[in-house]
Amino acid sequence: TLFRSPGRCPLRKHKGRRGVFSGRIMTDHGAPPNIPGFLPHQHQDAETFRGKFTRKLQENPFVPIGCLATVGALTYGLISFKRGKTRQSQLSMRARILAQGFTVAAIMVGVVVAATKPRQ
């Protein structure tokens, strides 16, 4: 049997301090919770794609450089592979791995810098 006592159903309604619990749905008809130190997000002006891209580029210019280096090494490696230059293709794939590592490191440095930067 599923229940511990035959007359008790675990999905019956319970009246709690904050609301009514019925099964898996908890309803609360009061005000939103007051969390110390938390301010609701204020809607700001919508940022365009170009504006956001230039802002991100100025904040951390090494990420796009690493992305372009990765794409360049990958493209050159695929072209070399298609032409039958296996040695050049292998070297390009290794360069791609290095460029990807540089990009990931640049992202991590950007995250650390953003986390330690004081908020305005």
DAURQUI-V824615 format. One record per residue. N is the residue number from 1. PHI is phi in whole degrees, 0 to 359 (999 if undefined). PSI is psi in whole degrees, -180 to 180 (none if undefined). OMEGA is omega as a letter, one per 40 degrees, with the letter a starting at -180 (NA if undefined). Layout:
n = [N & N]
phi = [PHI & PHI]
psi = [PSI & PSI]
omega = [OMEGA & OMEGA]
This chain:
n = [1 & 2 & 3 & 4 & 5 & 6 & 7 & 8 & 9 & 10 & 11 & 12 & 13 & 14 & 15 & 16 & 17 & 18 & 19 & 20 & 21 & 22 & 23 & 24 & 25 & 26 & 27 & 28 & 29 & 30 & 31 & 32 & 33 & 34 & 35 & 36 & 37 & 38 & 39 & 40 & 41 & 42 & 43 & 44 & 45 & 46 & 47 & 48 & 49 & 50 & 51 & 52 & 53 & 54 & 55 & 56 & 57 & 58 & 59 & 60 & 61 & 62 & 63 & 64 & 65 & 66 & 67 & 68 & 69 & 70 & 71 & 72 & 73 & 74 & 75 & 76 & 77 & 78 & 79 & 80 & 81 & 82 & 83 & 84 & 85 & 86 & 87 & 88 & 89 & 90 & 91 & 92 & 93 & 94 & 95 & 96 & 97 & 98 & 99 & 100 & 101 & 102 & 103 & 104 & 105 & 106 & 107 & 108 & 109 & 110 & 111 & 112 & 113 & 114 & 115 & 116 & 117 & 118 & 119 & 120]
phi = [999 & 276 & 257 & 288 & 242 & 295 & 266 & 257 & 251 & 289 & 260 & 288 & 285 & 240 & 268 & 253 & 288 & 255 & 181 & 255 & 259 & 231 & 70 & 256 & 254 & 251 & 250 & 222 & 258 & 270 & 283 & 297 & 293 & 261 & 254 & 298 & 84 & 252 & 247 & 301 & 294 & 271 & 290 & 255 & 298 & 295 & 264 & 285 & 298 & 297 & 296 & 293 & 297 & 292 & 296 & 295 & 295 & 288 & 291 & 214 & 286 & 284 & 293 & 296 & 297 & 295 & 296 & 295 & 295 & 296 & 296 & 297 & 295 & 296 & 298 & 296 & 295 & 292 & 295 & 297 & 295 & 295 & 279 & 90 & 271 & 293 & 297 & 295 & 296 & 297 & 296 & 292 & 292 & 292 & 296 & 297 & 298 & 297 & 294 & 295 & 298 & 299 & 295 & 296 & 297 & 295 & 296 & 296 & 297 & 297 & 294 & 296 & 297 & 293 & 287 & 270 & 288 & 294 & 282 & 273]
psi = [153 & -34 & 155 & -43 & 141 & -26 & -3 & 129 & 126 & -10 & 13 & 160 & 135 & 134 & 116 & -173 & -34 & -18 & -168 & 127 & 119 & 101 & -119 & 2 & 123 & 121 & 139 & 119 & 17 & -164 & 163 & 155 & 148 & 107 & 121 & 135 & -2 & 126 & 133 & 148 & 127 & 130 & 126 & 174 & 143 & 134 & 133 & 164 & -45 & -42 & -43 & -40 & -45 & -36 & -46 & -36 & -38 & -34 & -42 & 87 & -14 & -23 & -51 & -34 & -44 & -38 & -44 & -39 & -40 & -47 & -41 & -45 & -40 & -46 & -46 & -38 & -41 & -38 & -43 & -39 & -42 & -35 & -5 & 9 & 83 & -39 & -46 & -37 & -44 & -44 & -37 & -38 & -35 & -39 & -36 & -42 & -43 & -41 & -38 & -41 & -42 & -41 & -45 & -41 & -40 & -38 & -45 & -42 & -41 & -39 & -44 & -44 & -42 & -34 & -32 & -11 & 132 & 144 & 149 & none]
omega = [a & a & a & i & a & a & a & i & a & a & i & a & i & i & a & a & a & a & a & i & i & a & a & a & i & a & i & a & i & a & i & a & i & a & a & i & a & i & i & a & i & a & i & i & a & a & i & i & a & i & i & i & a & i & i & i & i & a & a & a & a & i & i & i & i & i & i & i & i & a & i & i & i & a & a & i & i & i & i & i & i & i & i & i & a & i & i & i & i & i & i & i & i & i & i & i & i & i & i & i & i & a & i & i & i & i & a & i & i & i & i & i & i & a & a & i & i & a & a & NA]
